[in-house]
Amino acid sequence: MELFPAFPLEEWNETKQTVHRFEQIVGKVRLQHSPRRNHWWNVPFHLTGSGITTRPMGMVDGNPIFTIDFDFVRHLLIASNLEGDTASFPLQGNSVASFYLRLQSALDSLGVDGGIPVAFPFDLPDADRPFAEDHEHAVYVPEHATRYWRILSRVNLILEEFASGFSGKTSPVHHFWHTFDIAVTRFSAHTIVQPEEAGELVREAYSREVVSFGFWFGDDNVPEPCFYAYAAPEPEGLTEEPLSLSFAEWRPSGHGHLALLRYADARETEDPRATVLEFLQSAYLAGARRLGWDVDALACPGGVTDPYLAGH
């Protein structure tokens, strides 16, 4: 089976736009009904054997314990509670508006108050239109949804493998519904005081020095799937650091730069998995060294810190 099948953005962009908004609705339920964790680690989705999950939530907010899952094999939205009750409906055939209303009905049948305070898209072109009024986004091609999940699952495991080589503070590998990317972040203990005007999202996400890594399926700014990495705050001279792959590059993004590896280039190499891992390590070393991290002390080859297993 091909590790990275072709998946140009234009081939499935209509389904992507619909699924992105479906996930934002469920993600906002997760945000509302889960205990807050540092750097918003409570908010993203995690991968499952057939799709993505919110993980269990509720209890602390007075709701029963419940979970919401996207099944991209059977193409269902499934909500369940701790008592074993479930409510589900097909993903195909829904606009964003009907998905929003059916989700509320499903949660209500489980005794869950699934209301969300700001029922609008986040950081999307239609951010001023309520989910309940979006009848425009209604394309869901099952084949495209399944391929999205399969690629996401393979990238997830590569990022898990890469994460194993670092013994410092690191985030889970998780799928962010607001930006529709999958990411893992390495942290130093250096506190960064973000300005108040940066906003709550940025202040919490970047309250420590980080080098972050991930993958997204493409957007208006970069209209193709890419692996990426960046350091925040960006250290002086970062883009002078060489990336080990000749076809990877530093590209301006916002007020800084991203290291980018095009998915199309990675999939054409003899060993795409090794190619991605080499890119991630190269970008990590660029950021960590410029930030002054002790790279050797933080190394964790093969996920091992046990000094006996490590050969000491």
N, C-alpha and C positions, 0 to 999 in steps of 0.2 A: 504494500500500500504506500502510495506517495506521501511523504511527510507533509509537504506543503503544496497542495493542489493550487492551480491557478484560480485567482479570485479577484479580478479587477473590480474596483469600486463601481464603475458604471454598470457592471453586470447585475448588481443586486442593490443598487442604491435606494430604490423605492422601498424594498423590504427593510433595508437597514434603517431608513428614516422612521418607518412604522414601529419596528421592534425597539429602536432607541427610545421612543416615547412610551411604549408599553413598559420598558424597564425603568424609565424615570418615574412612572406612576408607582410601581411596586417598590422602587428604591426609596421614594418619599415615605411610603408606609414603614419601611425598615428604619429610616431616619427618625420617624416619629415614635416608634415603639421599641427601640433598643437602647440599652444604657450607653451613654457616650463614652468613647475611648479616645486615648491620645491619637492625634493626627487623623481623626475620623476613621479609625480602623473598624469601627462598628458598622459603617455605612455600606461598603461595597458587597457585591455578590461573590460567592465561591462556586467553583465547578463541581458538578456531580457526574454520575455515570450516564446521564441522559440529558443534561442541560445545566442550569444554574439555579442556585438557591439563595434565599435570604438568610438561611440558618434560623434556628428557633428564636423567637422574640416574644414580648408580652410579659406578663407576671408583674414586673415592677411598676407598670402603668395601670394595673387593675384589670387588664385583659387576660383571658386564658392564654396559655402558651400556644403559639401557632407558628406555622412556617408557610412560606409561599415559594413554589417552585415553577420554573419554566421547563417544560419537557419538550426539547427540540427533536426528539425522535418520534413521539406520538403527537406532537404539536398541540399540547394542552397547557393551560394554566391550572395548577393544582394548589389549593389551599387546604391545610389540615391542622388539626389541633391535637393536644396531648391525649385526648380521650379516644382518638382514632377516627373522628369524624372528618370527612373530606368533602370538598366542593370543587368542581372543575368545570371548565368549558373550553371549546376549541379556540386556538389562537387565530386560525384562518377564518376569514369572513367577518372580522371586526374592524371597525374604524377605531381610532384612539378614543373617541367619545363613547362608543358602545363597550369597548374594553374597560374603560374607567367605571362605567355604571355596572357592568357585570361583575367586576372585582368587588365593588362595594356590596353588591348583593350576596356574593359568595362569602365574604367575610362576615356579613350580618348573619348568615345562616349558621355560622360557627360560633356566634356569640361574641364576635370581635368588632370593636369600634374601629373601623379602618379609615376613618377620616384623616385628611391631611390638611394642614393650615393653608398652604400655598399650592393650590391644585393647578399650577401652570408649569410649562416646560422650563427647565433651567438652562440658560446660556445657549438657547437655540433661536433661530430666526423668528419663530412664532411665540416668543416668550410672553407676549401680552395676551395670548389666546388661552382661555381655560381648556383643560383637557376635555371637559364635558361638551365643548363646542367644536372640537376638532373632528370634522367628518372628512377632511381632505386626505389624511394619511390612513390608508386602508389596504395597502398592498402587502400581502404576506405569501411569499412563494415558499412552500415547505422545503424544497430542495436547497434553497439558499439559506434558510434558517438552520438546517442541519449542517451544511458546510461551514457556516459561521461558527457553530458550536464545536465542530470537530477541529477546526484550525485553532480555536481558542483553547481547546483541551490540550493540544500538542504544544502550543506555546506555553501554556501553564506549566507543563512538566519540565520544559527547558528552563524556564525561570526558576522553578523549584530546584533544579540541579545547580543552576548558577548561584542561587541563594545559599546553598550548602557550603560554599567556600568562604563564608564570612562569619566570624564569631562574635561580632559586635551586635548592637541593636539593629534589628531588621524587621521590616513589616512582613505580614503574610503576603503571599501572592494573591492578588484580588482584582476583581473586574469592577471598575468604576462605572456606574450607570450615568453619571453626569457627563463624562467625557468619552465614554464608550471605549475605553482602553483597558488593558490588563497590565499591571505594574507590580514591581517590588522595589522597595527603597531601603538603602543603607544609611544609618545615622551616625553622627559623632555626638559627643556629649556637649559640644559647643552650642550654647544658647544663642538664638538669633531673635532680637527684639524687632518684630515687624512694626511698621507705622500703623497707627489706628486706621488710617484711611485705606489700608490694604484690604480690609474686610475680614470678616470672621473666618471664612473658608481658608484664605491664604495665611492668616495669622496662626491658625492651629496647624495647618499642614506643614508649614515651614518654620516652626518655632525652634527647630534644631537644624544644624548644618547637615545637608544630605547629598548623596549621589543616588539618582533614581534611574530606573530602567523599565522599559515596557514595550508594548506593541499596540498599534491601533490599525483599523481597517481603512483609514483614509478619511479626509474631510475636505472642506472647501479650500483650506490653506495648503494641504499636502494631499492631492487627490489620488492617492494610491496607498496600499498597505505598507507599513514600515516598522522596523524595530528602531527604538530610540533610547537615548540616555542623555542626562544633563546633570549639572551640579548646581546647587542653590544654597547660599548665594554664589553666583558664578565667580570663581577666582580669576584674578588677573592672569592673562596669558593662556587661558584654557585651550583656545583654538590653535595655539602653537604646538600643543601636544599631538604627536602623530597617532592616527588610528591605524591599527595593524593591517587592515584590509584596504587595498587600493581603491575599491569601489564604495567604501564608506566615506562619509564627509561630515564636516561641521557646517551647519546651516543656521542662519539667523532665525530667531523665533522670539517674538515679544521684545523684552529688554535684554535677552541673552542669546544663547545658542543651543542647538540640539546636535548630538551626534546621531546620524541617520544611516541605517542600512536598509535599502529597499528590499522588500519581501521578494520581488521578482528576481533580484540579483542573488539573494540567498538561496532560493529554490533551484537555481540553475547550477549551483556548485555541486561537486561530487558528494560532499557530506554536509547538507544544510544545517543539521544540528550542531556539528563542530564549528561551522562558520558563524552561527549566531553566538555560540558560547565565546568564541574568540573575539568577536566584536564587543560583546558585553564586558569581557575582562579588560580589553584595551581601553574602552571608554571609562571603566571604573578606575584604572590606574591613572588615566589622565586627570580625572577629577580629584581623586584621593591624594595624589602627590602634590597637585597644585594647592590643595587645601591644607596640606601638611599632616595628613593622617599617617600613623605608623602602619604601613601596609603589611609588613612582615608579622607584626604582633597580632594583627586582626585576621590574618590568613587562617583558614580552617580547611585544609585539603581533604576532600572526600567527606566533609561534615564531621570530622573527628577532632575533638579537643582532648581526649583521654591520652595522657602522656605515654602510657604503656603501649597503647595501640599505635601511637604516632612514632614509636621507635626510640623513645628516650629511656 
